[in-house]
């Protein structure tokens, strides 16, 4: 289990919130020397590891999550804002 995942799990277990807001690109950070490094950490949606981990966190705490992540789809990189609720995932593409 990744160190980051353990941190998130501990933090979510103690929350008493209805919704948690995380920053844009919270799956990888902002600093990249070139686009290929961003491509290496971008994930497909909805079947990437990052999104699956957050869906597990939703089930643990039953709160909503707003988070930004790098997505790759058909070779194109996008920055998505996600609204994750226990019943559904809503994706908002904000940049190509």
N, C-alpha and C positions, 0 to 999 in steps of 0.2 A: 504494500500500500504506500503510495507516495506521501512524503512528509507534508505537502500542502493539503492533501485530502484529510490527513489526521487533524491538522489544525482546524480546517473548516468544520469537521464533524464535532470537535470539542466546542467550538464557538456556537454552532447551531443548536447543540443540545441544551445550552443555557439561555437561549433567546426566548423572550416573551413578546415577540413582534408578529404582526400580521403580514408584514412585507419587509424584505431586506433589499437594499439598493447597493449594488456593487459597481465599480467603475467600468468604463469602456476598456476593452482589451484585458480584462481581468484574468483571462486564461493564459496570457503570454507576456504582458507588459508592453511598454511603448518603444523601447530602444532597439532599433535594428539597423545594422550597417547597410543592408540592402534588402530588396524585396524578396530574394530567395530565402533569407532567414525567416521572414514572416511566413512565407509559403510553407516552410518546414514545420511550423507550429500550428498553422491553421488546420481546422478539423471540419469534416463533413457534418452536416446537420440533417437529421436528428440523431445520427448513429455514432457520433464521436465520443471519446472517453469523457471529455469535459462535461458535456451535456448530460451524459448518463450519471456521472457523479452528482451533479446538481439535482437531478431527479431523485436520486437516493436521499439527498439532504431534505428535499421537500417532504418526502414520506416520513422522515424522522421527526420533523418539527411541524409540518402542516402549515407552513407560512409560504407566501409568494416570494419570488426572487426576481429582481430586475438586474440584468448583467449584460455586459458587452463582451463580445468575443470575435476572434478572427475565424472566418469560415472559408473553406475552399469548395467550390462547386464547378465541375467541368473545367478545372484548371484556372478559374477566375477566383481571385481573393476578394472577399467582402468583409466589412466590419458590420456586425449585427448587434442590435439591441434586442435582448430577449426578455419577454415577460413569461415567467414560468409559474404556473399554478398547478396544483395537485391534479387537476383534471385535464389540463391542456398546456401547450406551448404556443406562444404567439411570437413570430419572428418579424422584426422590422429591419429591413436592409437600409442602412444610412449612408453607405459609401461603397463604390466599386473601384 
